[in-house]
Amino acid sequence: MNSRYLFLVCFLKTYLYNSKMMTMKTIASLLSLSIILMFSSCRKETYIEEVTQLGKVIEITADFNAANNFSVLYEFPQSVAVYESDAIFVYLLEDVVNGNEDVWTLIPQNFFTTNGLLQYTYNHTFYDVSIFLDANFDLNLLPTNYTQDQVFRIVVVPAEFAVSNPENYTGLMNQLELSESDVFQLSN
């Protein structure tokens, strides 16, 4: 009986061990499959903010005189968000051709007058833009066609578009997907 008992004990141990191993393998396989399915069904959601307007254009009309030291300061309105990383360009309406085609010139821009060299120039922060005249002669001698009712467009360009060619106003407007109806009209 002893040998039969020993055989039975060995058989049961082997059977139970193999059964446990099979059960453990089955459980491990199911667990691994569950984890794989769980991670493969998870995906990273990427949210892209819809950009409705890539840049901003503000048109201002300015008068330069001795009282304002031949400079004008325009603060950006609350409705126009300007960030430190944005590039800011200022254009002067230099001419109108064919009755309705505006000729915009990026400033700083030099003009040779009978009195000497005149320059329209600017500096800016992300709060305001200062446009001013500089010359190698007395600015009080300037005729009014250089100082009165001067029209400027201030273009705020997001940093990622700052590599654009700012010399070409029309090209920059096209790249920013802006039209004349997108220009904010401000007066001084």
C-alpha positions as CSV (number, residue, x, y, z in Angstrom):
1,M,0.0,0.0,0.0
2,N,2.8,2.2,0.6
3,S,3.9,2.2,-3.0
4,R,0.3,2.7,-4.2
5,Y,0.0,5.6,-1.7
6,L,3.2,7.1,-2.8
7,F,2.3,6.8,-6.5
8,L,-1.1,8.4,-5.8
9,V,0.5,11.3,-3.9
10,C,3.1,11.8,-6.6
11,F,0.4,11.7,-9.3
12,L,-1.8,14.2,-7.5
13,K,1.1,16.5,-6.8
14,T,2.2,16.4,-10.5
15,Y,-1.4,16.8,-11.6
16,L,-2.1,19.7,-9.2
17,Y,1.2,21.3,-10.0
18,N,0.6,21.1,-13.8
19,S,-3.0,22.3,-13.3
20,K,-1.8,25.2,-11.3
21,M,0.8,26.0,-13.9
22,M,-1.8,25.8,-16.6
23,T,-4.1,28.0,-14.6
24,M,-1.3,30.4,-13.9
25,K,-0.3,30.4,-17.5
26,T,-3.9,31.0,-18.6
27,I,-4.3,33.8,-16.1
28,A,-1.0,35.4,-17.1
29,S,-1.9,35.1,-20.8
30,L,-5.3,36.7,-20.2
31,L,-3.8,39.4,-18.0
32,S,-1.2,40.2,-20.6
33,L,-3.7,40.3,-23.4
34,S,-5.9,42.6,-21.3
35,I,-3.1,45.0,-20.7
36,I,-2.1,45.0,-24.3
37,L,-5.6,45.7,-25.4
38,M,-6.0,48.4,-22.8
39,F,-2.9,50.2,-23.9
40,S,-3.4,49.8,-27.6
41,S,-6.9,51.1,-27.3
42,C,-5.7,54.2,-25.4
43,R,-4.5,57.0,-27.6
44,K,-3.2,60.3,-27.0
45,E,-5.7,63.0,-27.9
46,T,-4.1,66.0,-29.6
47,Y,-6.0,69.2,-29.4
48,I,-5.2,71.8,-32.0
49,E,-6.6,75.2,-31.2
50,E,-8.5,76.5,-34.2
51,V,-6.8,79.6,-35.4
52,T,-9.3,82.0,-36.8
53,Q,-7.0,84.8,-37.5
54,L,-3.2,84.6,-37.8
55,G,-2.4,88.2,-37.5
56,K,-3.9,91.6,-37.0
57,V,-3.8,94.8,-39.0
58,I,-4.6,98.2,-37.5
59,E,-4.9,101.3,-39.7
60,I,-4.2,104.7,-38.1
61,T,-4.1,108.3,-39.4
62,A,-1.5,110.6,-37.8
63,D,-0.5,114.2,-37.8
64,F,3.1,115.1,-36.9
65,N,3.9,118.5,-35.5
66,A,6.1,120.3,-33.0
67,A,3.5,119.9,-30.3
68,N,3.8,116.1,-30.4
69,N,7.5,116.2,-31.1
70,F,6.8,114.8,-34.6
71,S,5.8,111.5,-33.1
72,V,2.6,109.6,-32.3
73,L,2.1,106.9,-29.8
74,Y,-0.7,104.4,-30.3
75,E,-1.6,101.9,-27.6
76,F,-3.0,98.6,-28.8
77,P,-6.7,98.4,-27.9
78,Q,-7.9,95.7,-25.5
79,S,-9.5,93.9,-28.4
80,V,-6.2,93.3,-30.0
81,A,-4.0,90.8,-28.2
82,V,-0.3,91.3,-28.8
83,Y,2.3,89.0,-27.4
84,E,5.9,89.6,-26.6
85,S,6.9,87.0,-29.2
86,D,4.9,88.7,-32.0
87,A,6.7,90.7,-34.7
88,I,5.3,94.2,-35.4
89,F,5.7,95.9,-38.8
90,V,4.5,99.4,-39.7
91,Y,3.7,100.4,-43.2
92,L,3.2,103.9,-44.6
93,L,0.6,104.6,-47.3
94,E,3.0,106.2,-49.7
95,D,0.7,106.5,-52.7
96,V,-2.6,105.6,-54.3
97,V,-2.4,104.5,-58.0
98,N,-5.1,104.0,-60.5
99,G,-7.5,105.7,-58.1
100,N,-7.9,102.7,-55.8
101,E,-4.6,100.7,-55.5
102,D,-2.8,101.5,-52.2
103,V,1.0,101.5,-52.2
104,W,2.2,100.5,-48.8
105,T,5.9,100.9,-47.8
106,L,7.5,99.2,-44.9
107,I,9.1,101.7,-42.5
108,P,11.7,102.9,-41.7
109,Q,11.6,104.7,-45.0
110,N,13.8,107.5,-46.2
111,F,12.6,110.5,-48.4
112,F,14.9,113.0,-50.0
113,T,13.3,116.4,-49.7
114,T,14.6,119.8,-50.7
115,N,15.6,120.4,-47.0
116,G,17.5,117.1,-46.7
117,L,16.9,113.5,-45.6
118,L,13.6,112.6,-43.9
119,Q,12.9,109.3,-42.3
120,Y,9.7,107.8,-41.0
121,T,10.6,105.2,-38.4
122,Y,9.1,103.4,-35.4
123,N,9.7,101.4,-32.3
124,H,7.3,99.2,-30.3
125,T,6.5,97.2,-27.3
126,F,3.7,94.6,-27.1
127,Y,1.5,97.5,-25.6
128,D,2.1,100.2,-28.1
129,V,3.8,101.5,-31.2
130,S,5.6,104.9,-31.5
131,I,5.9,106.3,-35.0
132,F,8.1,109.3,-35.4
133,L,9.9,111.4,-37.9
134,D,13.7,111.9,-38.0
135,A,15.7,114.2,-40.3
136,N,19.0,115.8,-40.7
137,F,17.3,119.3,-40.8
138,D,14.7,121.1,-38.7
139,L,11.4,119.2,-38.9
140,N,9.4,122.4,-38.6
141,L,10.5,123.1,-42.2
142,L,8.6,120.1,-43.6
143,P,5.6,120.7,-45.9
144,T,2.3,119.3,-44.7
145,N,2.2,116.5,-47.2
146,Y,4.8,114.8,-45.0
147,T,3.2,115.6,-41.7
148,Q,-0.6,115.8,-42.0
149,D,-3.1,112.9,-42.4
150,Q,-0.4,110.3,-42.8
151,V,-1.9,106.8,-42.9
152,F,-0.1,103.8,-41.4
153,R,-0.9,100.2,-41.0
154,I,0.5,98.3,-38.0
155,V,0.7,94.6,-38.7
156,V,1.0,92.2,-35.8
157,V,2.5,88.9,-36.9
158,P,2.7,85.8,-34.8
159,A,6.2,84.6,-34.1
160,E,5.9,81.5,-36.4
161,F,5.2,83.8,-39.4
162,A,7.9,86.4,-38.5
163,V,10.2,84.8,-41.1
164,S,7.9,86.1,-43.8
165,N,9.1,88.8,-46.1
166,P,7.7,91.9,-44.5
167,E,8.7,94.1,-47.4
168,N,5.8,92.7,-49.4
169,Y,2.7,94.0,-47.7
170,T,0.2,92.2,-50.0
171,G,2.1,88.9,-49.7
172,L,2.2,89.2,-45.9
173,M,-1.6,89.8,-45.9
174,N,-2.1,86.8,-48.1
175,Q,0.0,84.6,-46.0
176,L,-1.8,85.7,-42.9
177,E,-5.1,85.1,-44.7
178,L,-6.3,88.7,-44.0
179,S,-8.3,91.0,-46.3
180,E,-9.2,94.6,-46.2
181,S,-12.2,93.9,-44.1
182,D,-9.9,92.5,-41.3
183,V,-8.2,95.9,-40.9
184,F,-9.1,97.7,-37.7
185,Q,-9.7,101.4,-38.4
186,L,-8.5,103.7,-35.6
187,S,-8.2,107.5,-35.6
188,N,-5.9,109.7,-33.6
